[in-house]
């Protein structure tokens, strides 16, 4: 029986029948995960791992949260799927619950399946609302891997797919640690942003539809924009009749120690999107905008949906996820865990010269590895080896920017003991290599 297969037998099946291409590797190897609870996952050999990537950042509430399991069971007993063009009760309740926690004025929601779906929908809404069709995004952005979202994903995963679709432009990123504009100025003066808009103004065919960006750039290297950058970006957009779209897939719903990643910057976008742990591990995404924008595009005939848009099962798990976030006070939990983990990272930086920078907030933090702190030369080779050793010793995280940046996304369920263990595993790996 297939249920009794060991790791090697399953890997052999994978080599025969599965696509080997994955975001971070193109080889078929273990581990093969079979179960998870809270902040840990277990492979087919019974080995436990601390999951400091929260699955694909979708398990941030904790793997197999009891309230999520209950919500799934309720939907399995009542209604799993429904007609995408007809309302179901779970969808309506979810939209009303979401409006309770969204920024002021943003209370119109559309439910889709993935982050790529929601970002594509947000850009289409911006195009229909403004009458423009061009969209720009910072060069460290990640917004998805569909054709439309890959065209505004400049942090990687776009090589060999042909030229970018017309009407999509990169802008310079607020990457202070490596920004040549502000190295001698003591901070960001928005030169990168001013230069980017000078170029956009020069080449745009007509008033552009909008800018899509993350409040904190995750896949691009855990890069937190400097104070005032996001507000200045919004100002420049609105001066030109453009909409500001915020991709809150990896930053929203309490992840950074605020309900929304944009709160710390004092910015309310025109449209924003959520996905990842919105469904507690079940695939669901949302596009949220104002009544004015929704009304104009709907009256203009805007239609978007997929076979599983608004399905009751994922909508019910998303309702449960909102309950968990509010009832368990996860905004404060993220602050507490984030502070405790930051102390560990600061201690490691004081001991090891290979750690050049520490970035991020709450449950989304990272370190950048360098060969020399003065030159800031990225140490990708050491990074890849350190990440390998950590995985062997039971710690999962993502290595970004070719291996020189480690991204840590521990679930809200992570204990101080688990954070201590993760720090010990990381230090052991650094000691082994550095």
N, C-alpha and C positions, 0 to 999 in steps of 0.2 A: 504493500500500500504506500502511496506517495506521502501520506501523513507520517510515516515512520522513517523517512529518508534522513540521512545525515547531511552534514554541511557539504562534503565533497560531491555527493550524489546530486544535491540540489544545484550546486554550482555547475555541474556538468549539464544539467537540464537548461540552466540559464545560458550556457555557451551555445547550446543548440537552438534555443527558441527565443531568447530575450535580446532586445536591443542593448548593446553594451554601453552606448553613449549615455553618460550622466554629466551633470553640470561640472563636477570637479574631477572626473576621471573617466577613462575609456577602456577600462579593463574590468573583467568579471572576477572579483575576489570577495572574500568575506570581510567583515562579519555579515551574517544573515540574521536579522532581528526577528524575534517571534513574539515578544510580549513587552509591555511597558507599564509602569505605575509611577505616578508622580514625576520625579526628576530623573528616573533611571529607566534604561531599557536593557533587555536581556537577549543575547544571541542564542542560536540553536544549540550551542555547546554549554549553555547555562552560565556564561560569563556575563557579569553585570557591568554596565557602563554608566557613568554620569553624563547625561545628555545636555551639554552646554551649547547646543544649537537648537534645542526645543523641537526636535524633528527637523522639519524645514521651516522653523520658526512658527509652526502652526500648533505646536503642543505646549505653548507657553503657560496655559492654565494647569499643566500637568497631564501626563499621559493617562488616558482612560479615567478622567475625572468622574466620580460617581454621579454628579448632576447631569453631565453630558450623556453618560450611559442611560440614565433614567429618561432623558429627553428622547433619545433614539428609540428606546423601548416603547414610549408613549406613541410616537409616530408610527412605529411598526404595527401597533395595535389599531391605530386609527386611520391615518392616510400618509403614505410615503411620498407619492407623486400626484400632481394635479396638472390640469391644463394651464399652460403658460400664459394664456390670454384671459383666464378667468381668475378671480380672487379666491384665496383660501384664507381661513381664519388665522393661521400661523403667520402668514405674510403680513397681514394687516396689523396684528398685535406687535410683530417685530418692528415694523415701521414706526408705530407709535412709541414703543419703548426706546428705540434708537433716538427719536426726536427729543427724549428727556435728557440725553447726555451729550448731544451734539452742540457745537458752538452756536451762539445766538443767530437766528435767521436761517440756519441750515437745517431744514426739517422735511425735505422731500427726498425719499430714498427709492432706489431701484436695486433689486437683488439679482445677482448673477452667480457665477461659479468660481472664478479665479481672479487673482490680482491682475493678470493680463486682460481678462474680460472687462473688469471695472475700469482700468486705465484707458483702454480703447474706447469704452463708452463715454468716459469723461471727456476725452479729446473730441469725439464726435459731437457731443453736446456743445462744447465750446465753439466748434466750427459752425453748427447750426445757429447758435445764439448770436455770434458776432458777425457772421457772414464771411469771415476769413477762413483760410484753410491751412495756414502755416503754423507750426508748433516748434518750440525750442525746449531744450533741456540741458542741464549742466553735464559736463563730460565725465562726471563720476556717478551719474544716475543709473539706476536699474529700475525698469518699469514693466518687464515681462519679456517673453520670448515668442509671442505671436508676431506675425509680419508687421502689424501696426506698432506694437510696443517695442519690438526689437529696433525699430527705426528711431526711437528716442531713448534707447538703452546704450549709453556710450561707455559704460564701465567694462565692457567685454561681451563675449559670446555673439559677436556680429560678423566675425571674419568669414569669408568664403561664401556668403549668402548673396553676393552681388551688391551693387551700389544701394545706398540708402534711398528710400522712396522720396521723390521730390516733395519739398515743403517741410522738411524736418531739419532743424539746425542745432548744432551744439553751441553751448556758451561756456565760458570759463568757469571753473569750479572754485568755491571758497575754501580751498585746501590750504589753510594758514601754514601748516607745518612745512609745506613745500612751495608756497606761493612766492614767485620771484618779485611780484609787485610790492609786497609788504615786509620783506625780510629786514629791511633797514629802516622801517617806519614805525616800529613798535606796535603794530596792529593793522587791521584791515581798514583801508579808506575807500573801499568799493571801486578801486581802479579796475579790477578784473570785471566787475559788473558794468561799469561805464563803457569799457572797451567792448564788451560783448554786445551791448545795445547799440553802440555805434555801428558795429558790423551788421547786426540785424536790420537796423534802419536802412543801411546801404543796400542790402540785398533782398529784402522782403518785397514780394510782388505787390502786396496791398497790406492794409492793416492786418496784423497777424491774429490768429485765433487765441493763442495763449502760450503760457509757459507751464510745463509740468515738472515738478521737482519733489524731492523728499525733504521733510523738515530736518532729518539727520540721514546722511547718506550711508547706508548699511553695506550693501555688496561692493560699493566703490571704495571701501576702506574704513568704515566707521568714522566718518568725517562730520563733525558738528559745525554748522556754519557759525561764523563769528557774530557777536552781538550787532543787531541792526541790519544784517545782510538780508534776511528774509523780508523785513519791512520795506527796505529799499527796493527789493525786487518787486514787491506788490505795487509800490508807488509807480515804478517805471511801467509795469503792465497796464495799470489803470490810466496813466497818462496817454497811452496809445490805444485805449479801447480793447485791450487784451484781458483775458481772464487768467487768474492764478489758480492752477490745479495743484493740490497737495496730495501726494501718494503717501497715505498713512498706513500702508500694509504692515510695515515693520516697526512703526513708531507709535501707533495709536492704541487706544483701549488700555491705558494705564501703563504701557510698557516702559516709558521713560521716567515715570514718577509724576506725570501729569496725565489727565485723561487723554489729551491729544498732544502730539509732539510739537505742534505749532504754538501751544499755549505759552511756553517760555519765551517765545519770540513776540508775543502780543499780536499775532496775525490771525485773522479769520479769512480763509480762502473763499473763492467763488464756488468752487467745487472741490470735494475731496473724496478719496476712495479708501476703503478698508477691505482687508481679507485676512490671511494668515490665521491667527488664533481667534478670529471673530466667530468661527463655528466650533471652537473647542476641539479642533482636530478633524472636523467634517468640512468639506469644501463648500464655501459660500463667500461671496464678496458683495460689496455694496458701493453704489455711487450716491453721494449725498450732495444736494445743492439747494438753492433758495427757491421759494415759491415763484418768484418772478422769472427765473431762468427756466424752471420746469414748465411753467405755463406757456412761455413763448415758444419753446421748442416743441412741446406737445401739440399746441395749436398749429404749428407749422408742419405737422405730420411726421415728427420724429418717431421712429419705431425701432426698438432693439430688444432682442431676446433670444434665448436658446431653449432647447427642449426641457432643460431642467431649471430654467429661471424660476425663482419664487417657489421652488418645491417646499412642501410643508416640513419634511424631515430636517434639512439643513436650517430652515428658518426657526424650527423649534430648538435646535441646538444653539443657535445664535441667541435666542431669548434666554436660554439657560446660561450662556456665557456672560451676558449682561448682568444677570442675577448674581453670578459668582463674583464678578468684578466689583459690584456695588456692596453686596452683603459681606464679602471678606475684606473690603477696604484695600483693594489691590494697588491703588495709587500709592498708598503709604507703604505697602509691602515692597513695591518696586524701589522706593527710596531707601528702605532699610537694607534690602539685599544688595542694592547697587552700592551703597556706602561701604558695607562690609567687604564686598568684592574689590572695590576701588582701593581700600586699605591694603589688601593683599597685593594688588598690582603695583602700588607705590612702593611697598617693601621690596618686591622683586626688582623694580627699576633701580632702587638704591643699591642693590647687590650686584646687578649684572648690566654691564655697559651695552649689551646687545639691545636692550629695550630703550629705544629712542624717544618714544612718545606714548602717552596714554590718552585715550579719547572715549567719548560717549557718555551716556547717562543711564541711570536705572538699570534695567535688564539688558541693555544693548551697549556693551563696552568693548574696546579693543586696544591692542598694543601694536606698535609698529617696530619691527626689528631692523637694526642698522649695523653695518660693519664698523662705523665710526660716527659718534654723536656729532662731531663737528661738520663732517662732510654730508652726513645723513644718507649715505649710500645704502640703499635697501639691501638687506641680507636675505634674499629669497631662498638660497640653497639651505642655509641653516634653518630657516623657518619651516621648509617642507620636511626636513629631518626631525625637527622638534615635534611637529604635528604628528608625524608617524609614530614616534616613541610614545607620545601622549595617548594615542589611540590604542596602542599595544597595552598600555597600562590602565585603560579603562576610562579615558576622558575624551569626549567628542566635542569638537568645535570646528569652525570653518576657518580655513586659511585663504585670505583674499590678497589681491594685488600680486599675484604670482607666488605667494607664500610668505611675503614680508609683513603682512598684517593678520593678526589673529582676532577673530570676532567671537565674543562670548555672549551667548543668549541663554542663561539659565532660566528654567521655568520659575513661576511664582512660588511653587511648592518647595524650592530648594532650601535646605536647612544650613545653619552655620557650620555644622559638622561636615556637610557635603562640600561647602565652599572651601573649608580648610583642606579637605582631601584633594579637591581639584587643584588648589594652590601647590600642594605638596607634589602632585604628579607633574604639574607644569614646571616647578623648580627642578625636579629631578631630571627632566628632559633637557632643560636649559643647561644644567651642570654637565650633562653628558656631552653636549655639543659645543657649548661656548667656551 
